Amino acid sequence: MDEIELKKRLKLLAVNTAKLCMKLPSNAANKVYIGQILRSSSSSAANYWSACRGKSTPDFINKLKTVEEELDETMFFYEMLAEFNPSFRSDLRKLYKEANELLSIIVASIKTANNNLARTAKSKIQNPKSKINECSETK
């Protein structure tokens, strides 16, 4: 999956979450959980968009970790809303499934970026047997 498709899916998750929340009954529990899930689902998308503009690989990884946390939080609030709104469990389950898929993609991206960063760091270590070192020592 490329960056553009992932941006679209994360944004759509936030939009679909908001649309479902607008249908939920107004009560004390829903008010709290809806506020939380609207923030976390939209934050997942916003932080991914920000990650794509990362200044460096460590910056990219750090922002992806925020996306991971926000998606995990979103999934928790889907569960909480399902507890208090059994008639919406099917819709919440669909959103939960999409969030879980996105979370898996983000976690895999973090691992790949960390591996790439480690590989880059290893390649920058100077080889003690390098011809460049020999040349500089003879001068």
VMD Tcl script that builds the backbone (N, CA, C; Angstrom):
set m [mol new atoms 417]
animate dup $m
set s [atomselect $m all]
$s set {name element resname resid chain x y z} {
  {N N MET 1 A 0.848 -1.172 0.000}
  {CA C MET 1 A 0.000 0.000 0.000}
  {C C MET 1 A 0.894 1.235 0.000}
  {N N ASP 2 A 0.571 2.184 -0.839}
  {CA C ASP 2 A 1.392 3.383 -0.914}
  {C C ASP 2 A 0.873 4.470 0.026}
  {N N GLU 3 A 1.668 5.519 0.129}
  {CA C GLU 3 A 1.379 6.643 1.031}
  {C C GLU 3 A 0.012 7.275 0.754}
  {N N ILE 4 A -0.320 7.465 -0.495}
  {CA C ILE 4 A -1.584 8.122 -0.859}
  {C C ILE 4 A -2.778 7.280 -0.411}
  {N N GLU 5 A -2.708 5.970 -0.667}
  {CA C GLU 5 A -3.802 5.078 -0.276}
  {C C GLU 5 A -3.953 5.029 1.243}
  {N N LEU 6 A -2.845 5.006 1.947}
  {CA C LEU 6 A -2.899 4.967 3.411}
  {C C LEU 6 A -3.465 6.269 3.973}
  {N N LYS 7 A -3.102 7.393 3.378}
  {CA C LYS 7 A -3.677 8.679 3.788}
  {C C LYS 7 A -5.201 8.655 3.618}
  {N N LYS 8 A -5.643 8.145 2.472}
  {CA C LYS 8 A -7.088 8.080 2.190}
  {C C LYS 8 A -7.805 7.191 3.198}
  {N N ARG 9 A -7.225 6.031 3.496}
  {CA C ARG 9 A -7.877 5.092 4.424}
  {C C ARG 9 A -7.953 5.660 5.842}
  {N N LEU 10 A -6.889 6.314 6.275}
  {CA C LEU 10 A -6.908 6.902 7.621}
  {C C LEU 10 A -7.908 8.044 7.713}
  {N N LYS 11 A -7.960 8.868 6.674}
  {CA C LYS 11 A -8.934 9.967 6.663}
  {C C LYS 11 A -10.349 9.404 6.633}
  {N N LEU 12 A -10.580 8.398 5.811}
  {CA C LEU 12 A -11.911 7.791 5.717}
  {C C LEU 12 A -12.329 7.160 7.047}
  {N N LEU 13 A -11.378 6.561 7.751}
  {CA C LEU 13 A -11.691 6.007 9.069}
  {C C LEU 13 A -12.168 7.112 10.003}
  {N N ALA 14 A -11.503 8.248 9.990}
  {CA C ALA 14 A -11.904 9.374 10.841}
  {C C ALA 14 A -13.283 9.899 10.438}
  {N N VAL 15 A -13.514 10.021 9.150}
  {CA C VAL 15 A -14.810 10.518 8.654}
  {C C VAL 15 A -15.930 9.542 9.014}
  {N N ASN 16 A -15.710 8.259 8.764}
  {CA C ASN 16 A -16.746 7.257 9.066}
  {C C ASN 16 A -17.001 7.142 10.570}
  {N N THR 17 A -15.966 7.331 11.354}
  {CA C THR 17 A -16.131 7.337 12.808}
  {C C THR 17 A -17.011 8.510 13.227}
  {N N ALA 18 A -16.743 9.678 12.684}
  {CA C ALA 18 A -17.537 10.867 13.012}
  {C C ALA 18 A -18.993 10.696 12.574}
  {N N LYS 19 A -19.193 10.134 11.396}
  {CA C LYS 19 A -20.561 9.921 10.900}
  {C C LYS 19 A -21.340 8.971 11.819}
  {N N LEU 20 A -20.676 7.908 12.266}
  {CA C LEU 20 A -21.341 6.980 13.177}
  {C C LEU 20 A -21.635 7.657 14.517}
  {N N CYS 21 A -20.687 8.422 15.005}
  {CA C CYS 21 A -20.877 9.107 16.291}
  {C C CYS 21 A -22.067 10.069 16.253}
  {N N MET 22 A -22.320 10.642 15.113}
  {CA C MET 22 A -23.453 11.565 14.969}
  {C C MET 22 A -24.786 10.831 15.101}
  {N N LYS 23 A -24.780 9.521 14.886}
  {CA C LYS 23 A -26.004 8.722 14.977}
  {C C LYS 23 A -26.256 8.184 16.385}
  {N N LEU 24 A -25.233 8.198 17.227}
  {CA C LEU 24 A -25.365 7.605 18.558}
  {C C LEU 24 A -26.253 8.470 19.460}
  {N N PRO 25 A -26.962 7.828 20.385}
  {CA C PRO 25 A -27.813 8.585 21.305}
  {C C PRO 25 A -26.972 9.497 22.207}
  {N N SER 26 A -27.604 10.557 22.621}
  {CA C SER 26 A -26.933 11.511 23.500}
  {C C SER 26 A -27.124 11.087 24.951}
  {N N ASN 27 A -26.029 10.709 25.607}
  {CA C ASN 27 A -26.046 10.404 27.033}
  {C C ASN 27 A -24.646 10.665 27.583}
  {N N ALA 28 A -24.501 10.588 28.896}
  {CA C ALA 28 A -23.235 10.956 29.541}
  {C C ALA 28 A -22.072 10.099 29.048}
  {N N ALA 29 A -22.251 8.787 28.967}
  {CA C ALA 29 A -21.159 7.902 28.537}
  {C C ALA 29 A -20.778 8.185 27.091}
  {N N ASN 30 A -21.767 8.263 26.224}
  {CA C ASN 30 A -21.475 8.514 24.812}
  {C C ASN 30 A -20.767 9.847 24.618}
  {N N LYS 31 A -21.175 10.838 25.368}
  {CA C LYS 31 A -20.564 12.162 25.217}
  {C C LYS 31 A -19.057 12.084 25.444}
  {N N VAL 32 A -18.649 11.399 26.496}
  {CA C VAL 32 A -17.226 11.277 26.820}
  {C C VAL 32 A -16.500 10.454 25.759}
  {N N TYR 33 A -17.036 9.279 25.430}
  {CA C TYR 33 A -16.357 8.377 24.501}
  {C C TYR 33 A -16.346 8.928 23.079}
  {N N ILE 34 A -17.411 9.592 22.696}
  {CA C ILE 34 A -17.447 10.197 21.364}
  {C C ILE 34 A -16.374 11.278 21.238}
  {N N GLY 35 A -16.251 12.112 22.250}
  {CA C GLY 35 A -15.216 13.150 22.217}
  {C C GLY 35 A -13.829 12.543 22.071}
  {N N GLN 36 A -13.585 11.478 22.820}
  {CA C GLN 36 A -12.285 10.824 22.772}
  {C C GLN 36 A -12.019 10.174 21.413}
  {N N ILE 37 A -13.012 9.469 20.904}
  {CA C ILE 37 A -12.792 8.729 19.648}
  {C C ILE 37 A -12.689 9.672 18.448}
  {N N LEU 38 A -13.388 10.788 18.510}
  {CA C LEU 38 A -13.255 11.766 17.422}
  {C C LEU 38 A -11.844 12.337 17.404}
  {N N ARG 39 A -11.296 12.611 18.584}
  {CA C ARG 39 A -9.928 13.138 18.650}
  {C C ARG 39 A -8.902 12.090 18.196}
  {N N SER 40 A -9.024 10.879 18.718}
  {CA C SER 40 A -8.002 9.866 18.403}
  {C C SER 40 A -8.061 9.410 16.940}
  {N N SER 41 A -9.246 9.245 16.399}
  {CA C SER 41 A -9.336 8.791 14.999}
  {C C SER 41 A -8.838 9.865 14.035}
  {N N SER 42 A -9.176 11.113 14.292}
  {CA C SER 42 A -8.698 12.177 13.405}
  {C C SER 42 A -7.205 12.439 13.629}
  {N N SER 43 A -6.740 12.261 14.848}
  {CA C SER 43 A -5.318 12.430 15.139}
  {C C SER 43 A -4.479 11.375 14.421}
  {N N SER 44 A -5.010 10.167 14.291}
  {CA C SER 44 A -4.304 9.109 13.552}
  {C C SER 44 A -4.029 9.572 12.128}
  {N N ALA 45 A -5.042 10.089 11.494}
  {CA C ALA 45 A -4.895 10.556 10.115}
  {C C ALA 45 A -3.961 11.757 10.034}
  {N N ALA 46 A -4.165 12.716 10.901}
  {CA C ALA 46 A -3.349 13.942 10.865}
  {C C ALA 46 A -1.877 13.641 11.125}
  {N N ASN 47 A -1.612 12.763 12.071}
  {CA C ASN 47 A -0.219 12.433 12.373}
  {C C ASN 47 A 0.436 11.626 11.263}
  {N N TYR 48 A -0.336 10.800 10.551}
  {CA C TYR 48 A 0.250 10.105 9.407}
  {C C TYR 48 A 0.604 11.102 8.311}
  {N N TRP 49 A -0.288 12.039 8.065}
  {CA C TRP 49 A 0.002 13.064 7.054}
  {C C TRP 49 A 1.279 13.812 7.437}
  {N N SER 50 A 1.417 14.117 8.717}
  {CA C SER 50 A 2.616 14.797 9.200}
  {C C SER 50 A 3.856 13.906 9.049}
  {N N ALA 51 A 3.712 12.628 9.330}
  {CA C ALA 51 A 4.834 11.692 9.199}
  {C C ALA 51 A 5.360 11.673 7.768}
  {N N CYS 52 A 4.464 11.781 6.823}
  {CA C CYS 52 A 4.866 11.748 5.415}
  {C C CYS 52 A 5.705 12.965 5.041}
  {N N ARG 53 A 5.657 13.992 5.854}
  {CA C ARG 53 A 6.482 15.179 5.634}
  {C C ARG 53 A 7.666 15.199 6.603}
  {N N GLY 54 A 7.967 14.061 7.195}
  {CA C GLY 54 A 9.037 13.971 8.188}
  {C C GLY 54 A 10.356 14.506 7.660}
  {N N LYS 55 A 11.094 15.147 8.546}
  {CA C LYS 55 A 12.361 15.767 8.171}
  {C C LYS 55 A 13.497 14.748 8.087}
  {N N SER 56 A 13.327 13.617 8.757}
  {CA C SER 56 A 14.361 12.590 8.787}
  {C C SER 56 A 13.692 11.253 9.086}
  {N N THR 57 A 14.456 10.185 8.947}
  {CA C THR 57 A 13.901 8.864 9.262}
  {C C THR 57 A 13.512 8.762 10.738}
  {N N PRO 58 A 14.329 9.234 11.686}
  {CA C PRO 58 A 13.898 9.182 13.092}
  {C C PRO 58 A 12.617 9.996 13.338}
  {N N ASP 59 A 12.478 11.133 12.671}
  {CA C ASP 59 A 11.261 11.945 12.798}
  {C C ASP 59 A 10.058 11.181 12.257}
  {N N PHE 60 A 10.232 10.543 11.109}
  {CA C PHE 60 A 9.182 9.732 10.494}
  {C C PHE 60 A 8.749 8.616 11.446}
  {N N ILE 61 A 9.717 7.912 12.012}
  {CA C ILE 61 A 9.424 6.804 12.925}
  {C C ILE 61 A 8.681 7.313 14.155}
  {N N ASN 62 A 9.139 8.411 14.714}
  {CA C ASN 62 A 8.492 8.985 15.899}
  {C C ASN 62 A 7.033 9.337 15.625}
  {N N LYS 63 A 6.768 9.920 14.472}
  {CA C LYS 63 A 5.392 10.287 14.129}
  {C C LYS 63 A 4.534 9.055 13.864}
  {N N LEU 64 A 5.130 8.029 13.267}
  {CA C LEU 64 A 4.385 6.782 13.066}
  {C C LEU 64 A 4.024 6.133 14.396}
  {N N LYS 65 A 4.894 6.257 15.383}
  {CA C LYS 65 A 4.589 5.717 16.708}
  {C C LYS 65 A 3.394 6.435 17.324}
  {N N THR 66 A 3.258 7.718 17.055}
  {CA C THR 66 A 2.081 8.467 17.522}
  {C C THR 66 A 0.836 7.959 16.818}
  {N N VAL 67 A 0.934 7.687 15.522}
  {CA C VAL 67 A -0.195 7.124 14.765}
  {C C VAL 67 A -0.598 5.787 15.387}
  {N N GLU 68 A 0.391 4.966 15.700}
  {CA C GLU 68 A 0.137 3.670 16.320}
  {C C GLU 68 A -0.641 3.842 17.628}
  {N N GLU 69 A -0.193 4.746 18.476}
  {CA C GLU 69 A -0.863 4.992 19.766}
  {C C GLU 69 A -2.293 5.480 19.574}
  {N N GLU 70 A -2.484 6.381 18.636}
  {CA C GLU 70 A -3.816 6.960 18.406}
  {C C GLU 70 A -4.775 5.910 17.833}
  {N N LEU 71 A -4.287 5.060 16.948}
  {CA C LEU 71 A -5.142 3.995 16.416}
  {C C LEU 71 A -5.520 3.006 17.510}
  {N N ASP 72 A -4.557 2.682 18.359}
  {CA C ASP 72 A -4.823 1.772 19.468}
  {C C ASP 72 A -5.887 2.371 20.395}
  {N N GLU 73 A -5.766 3.650 20.668}
  {CA C GLU 73 A -6.755 4.339 21.507}
  {C C GLU 73 A -8.126 4.350 20.832}
  {N N THR 74 A -8.141 4.590 19.547}
  {CA C THR 74 A -9.399 4.586 18.790}
  {C C THR 74 A -10.096 3.239 18.930}
  {N N MET 75 A -9.332 2.169 18.814}
  {CA C MET 75 A -9.899 0.825 18.918}
  {C C MET 75 A -10.480 0.583 20.310}
  {N N PHE 76 A -9.810 1.089 21.330}
  {CA C PHE 76 A -10.337 0.966 22.691}
  {C C PHE 76 A -11.708 1.650 22.792}
  {N N PHE 77 A -11.822 2.837 22.221}
  {CA C PHE 77 A -13.090 3.556 22.324}
  {C C PHE 77 A -14.193 2.948 21.455}
  {N N TYR 78 A -13.836 2.247 20.376}
  {CA C TYR 78 A -14.860 1.478 19.654}
  {C C TYR 78 A -15.445 0.426 20.592}
  {N N GLU 79 A -14.572 -0.230 21.341}
  {CA C GLU 79 A -15.043 -1.246 22.292}
  {C C GLU 79 A -15.934 -0.637 23.368}
  {N N MET 80 A -15.535 0.509 23.878}
  {CA C MET 80 A -16.345 1.165 24.923}
  {C C MET 80 A -17.708 1.578 24.373}
  {N N LEU 81 A -17.722 2.145 23.190}
  {CA C LEU 81 A -19.001 2.547 22.594}
  {C C LEU 81 A -19.884 1.332 22.326}
  {N N ALA 82 A -19.291 0.221 21.939}
  {CA C ALA 82 A -20.063 -1.010 21.693}
  {C C ALA 82 A -20.719 -1.499 22.985}
  {N N GLU 83 A -20.051 -1.324 24.112}
  {CA C GLU 83 A -20.604 -1.740 25.408}
  {C C GLU 83 A -21.886 -0.979 25.735}
  {N N PHE 84 A -21.918 0.289 25.396}
  {CA C PHE 84 A -23.054 1.143 25.754}
  {C C PHE 84 A -24.065 1.322 24.627}
  {N N ASN 85 A -23.738 0.797 23.455}
  {CA C ASN 85 A -24.614 0.960 22.283}
  {C C ASN 85 A -24.690 -0.354 21.513}
  {N N PRO 86 A -25.304 -1.375 22.101}
  {CA C PRO 86 A -25.317 -2.701 21.465}
  {C C PRO 86 A -25.949 -2.711 20.074}
  {N N SER 87 A -26.861 -1.815 19.816}
  {CA C SER 87 A -27.502 -1.797 18.498}
  {C C SER 87 A -26.554 -1.282 17.403}
  {N N PHE 88 A -25.404 -0.725 17.798}
  {CA C PHE 88 A -24.424 -0.210 16.833}
  {C C PHE 88 A -23.177 -1.095 16.755}
  {N N ARG 89 A -23.224 -2.255 17.406}
  {CA C ARG 89 A -22.035 -3.124 17.456}
  {C C ARG 89 A -21.539 -3.530 16.078}
  {N N SER 90 A -22.441 -3.823 15.177}
  {CA C SER 90 A -22.031 -4.241 13.832}
  {C C SER 90 A -21.241 -3.129 13.132}
  {N N ASP 91 A -21.747 -1.911 13.201}
  {CA C ASP 91 A -21.049 -0.775 12.579}
  {C C ASP 91 A -19.705 -0.520 13.266}
  {N N LEU 92 A -19.700 -0.610 14.584}
  {CA C LEU 92 A -18.463 -0.395 15.338}
  {C C LEU 92 A -17.446 -1.491 15.046}
  {N N ARG 93 A -17.920 -2.713 14.864}
  {CA C ARG 93 A -17.039 -3.836 14.543}
  {C C ARG 93 A -16.340 -3.606 13.199}
  {N N LYS 94 A -17.063 -3.071 12.214}
  {CA C LYS 94 A -16.472 -2.786 10.900}
  {C C LYS 94 A -15.373 -1.732 11.021}
  {N N LEU 95 A -15.652 -0.686 11.783}
  {CA C LEU 95 A -14.651 0.360 11.980}
  {C C LEU 95 A -13.446 -0.185 12.745}
  {N N TYR 96 A -13.703 -1.002 13.740}
  {CA C TYR 96 A -12.642 -1.621 14.531}
  {C C TYR 96 A -11.733 -2.463 13.633}
  {N N LYS 97 A -12.346 -3.233 12.752}
  {CA C LYS 97 A -11.590 -4.094 11.835}
  {C C LYS 97 A -10.687 -3.252 10.934}
  {N N GLU 98 A -11.218 -2.174 10.396}
  {CA C GLU 98 A -10.413 -1.294 9.537}
  {C C GLU 98 A -9.274 -0.661 10.346}
  {N N ALA 99 A -9.571 -0.208 11.551}
  {CA C ALA 99 A -8.527 0.380 12.393}
  {C C ALA 99 A -7.437 -0.639 12.696}
  {N N ASN 100 A -7.832 -1.867 12.941}
  {CA C ASN 100 A -6.864 -2.923 13.236}
  {C C ASN 100 A -5.973 -3.211 12.026}
  {N N GLU 101 A -6.549 -3.217 10.832}
  {CA C GLU 101 A -5.753 -3.405 9.613}
  {C C GLU 101 A -4.756 -2.262 9.434}
  {N N LEU 102 A -5.240 -1.047 9.656}
  {CA C LEU 102 A -4.368 0.121 9.531}
  {C C LEU 102 A -3.258 0.078 10.579}
  {N N LEU 103 A -3.602 -0.351 11.776}
  {CA C LEU 103 A -2.606 -0.466 12.838}
  {C C LEU 103 A -1.516 -1.468 12.445}
  {N N SER 104 A -1.910 -2.583 11.864}
  {CA C SER 104 A -0.938 -3.584 11.418}
  {C C SER 104 A 0.009 -3.011 10.360}
  {N N ILE 105 A -0.529 -2.228 9.463}
  {CA C ILE 105 A 0.286 -1.594 8.415}
  {C C ILE 105 A 1.267 -0.604 9.035}
  {N N ILE 106 A 0.794 0.186 9.983}
  {CA C ILE 106 A 1.649 1.181 10.635}
  {C C ILE 106 A 2.768 0.498 11.421}
  {N N VAL 107 A 2.438 -0.547 12.163}
  {CA C VAL 107 A 3.458 -1.276 12.930}
  {C C VAL 107 A 4.507 -1.870 11.986}
  {N N ALA 108 A 4.067 -2.442 10.878}
  {CA C ALA 108 A 5.011 -2.988 9.893}
  {C C ALA 108 A 5.876 -1.869 9.308}
  {N N SER 109 A 5.297 -0.716 9.076}
  {CA C SER 109 A 6.058 0.426 8.547}
  {C C SER 109 A 7.112 0.892 9.543}
  {N N ILE 110 A 6.762 0.905 10.822}
  {CA C ILE 110 A 7.726 1.289 11.854}
  {C C ILE 110 A 8.897 0.312 11.864}
  {N N LYS 111 A 8.597 -0.982 11.797}
  {CA C LYS 111 A 9.662 -1.995 11.791}
  {C C LYS 111 A 10.561 -1.828 10.567}
  {N N THR 112 A 9.961 -1.619 9.414}
  {CA C THR 112 A 10.740 -1.438 8.187}
  {C C THR 112 A 11.617 -0.192 8.285}
  {N N ALA 113 A 11.059 0.898 8.753}
  {CA C ALA 113 A 11.828 2.140 8.874}
  {C C ALA 113 A 12.966 1.980 9.874}
  {N N ASN 114 A 12.715 1.293 10.985}
  {CA C ASN 114 A 13.776 1.037 11.971}
  {C C ASN 114 A 14.883 0.173 11.366}
  {N N ASN 115 A 14.495 -0.856 10.622}
  {CA C ASN 115 A 15.491 -1.713 9.957}
  {C C ASN 115 A 16.313 -0.928 8.943}
  {N N ASN 116 A 15.649 -0.083 8.173}
  {CA C ASN 116 A 16.359 0.748 7.196}
  {C C ASN 116 A 17.318 1.711 7.882}
  {N N LEU 117 A 16.882 2.270 8.989}
  {CA C LEU 117 A 17.727 3.194 9.746}
  {C C LEU 117 A 18.955 2.473 10.289}
  {N N ALA 118 A 18.763 1.281 10.822}
  {CA C ALA 118 A 19.883 0.493 11.350}
  {C C ALA 118 A 20.850 0.117 10.241}
  {N N ARG 119 A 20.324 -0.258 9.087}
  {CA C ARG 119 A 21.163 -0.620 7.946}
  {C C ARG 119 A 21.985 0.581 7.481}
  {N N THR 120 A 21.356 1.741 7.444}
  {CA C THR 120 A 22.050 2.961 7.037}
  {C C THR 120 A 23.158 3.304 8.021}
  {N N ALA 121 A 22.868 3.149 9.294}
  {CA C ALA 121 A 23.873 3.432 10.323}
  {C C ALA 121 A 25.062 2.490 10.190}
  {N N LYS 122 A 24.804 1.213 9.915}
  {CA C LYS 122 A 25.894 0.238 9.757}
  {C C LYS 122 A 26.751 0.564 8.536}
  {N N SER 123 A 26.113 1.011 7.475}
  {CA C SER 123 A 26.862 1.297 6.252}
  {C C SER 123 A 27.748 2.534 6.406}
  {N N LYS 124 A 27.475 3.366 7.394}
  {CA C LYS 124 A 28.286 4.568 7.618}
  {C C LYS 124 A 29.515 4.285 8.484}
  {N N ILE 125 A 29.574 3.103 9.071}
  {CA C ILE 125 A 30.736 2.738 9.875}
  {C C ILE 125 A 31.899 2.474 8.928}
  {N N GLN 126 A 33.005 3.134 9.190}
  {CA C GLN 126 A 34.145 3.019 8.287}
  {C C GLN 126 A 34.826 1.670 8.456}
  {N N ASN 127 A 35.164 1.058 7.347}
  {CA C ASN 127 A 35.853 -0.224 7.331}
  {C C ASN 127 A 37.335 0.020 7.648}
  {N N PRO 128 A 37.873 -0.599 8.698}
  {CA C PRO 128 A 39.286 -0.366 9.044}
  {C C PRO 128 A 40.252 -0.845 7.970}
  {N N LYS 129 A 39.830 -1.739 7.086}
  {CA C LYS 129 A 40.706 -2.238 6.027}
  {C C LYS 129 A 40.495 -1.496 4.707}
  {N N SER 130 A 39.769 -0.409 4.755}
  {CA C SER 130 A 39.449 0.349 3.560}
  {C C SER 130 A 40.705 0.916 2.904}
  {N N LYS 131 A 40.719 0.958 1.587}
  {CA C LYS 131 A 41.829 1.522 0.830}
  {C C LYS 131 A 41.963 3.026 1.139}
  {N N ILE 132 A 40.869 3.664 1.466}
  {CA C ILE 132 A 40.904 5.095 1.789}
  {C C ILE 132 A 41.761 5.314 3.040}
  {N N ASN 133 A 41.598 4.445 4.041}
  {CA C ASN 133 A 42.401 4.562 5.257}
  {C C ASN 133 A 43.882 4.356 4.951}
  {N N GLU 134 A 44.200 3.394 4.091}
  {CA C GLU 134 A 45.586 3.122 3.744}
  {C C GLU 134 A 46.225 4.330 3.054}
  {N N CYS 135 A 45.476 4.967 2.176}
  {CA C CYS 135 A 45.987 6.121 1.460}
  {C C CYS 135 A 46.287 7.271 2.409}
  {N N SER 136 A 45.391 7.489 3.368}
  {CA C SER 136 A 45.586 8.612 4.277}
  {C C SER 136 A 46.741 8.357 5.238}
  {N N GLU 137 A 47.030 7.091 5.554}
  {CA C GLU 137 A 48.112 6.777 6.462}
  {C C GLU 137 A 49.466 6.924 5.799}
  {N N THR 138 A 49.545 6.738 4.496}
  {CA C THR 138 A 50.824 6.797 3.799}
  {C C THR 138 A 51.263 8.210 3.531}
  {N N LYS 139 A 50.391 9.148 3.659}
  {CA C LYS 139 A 50.742 10.544 3.358}
  {C C LYS 139 A 51.344 11.225 4.532}
}
mol reanalyze $m
mol bondsrecalc $m
mol representation Tube
mol addrep $m
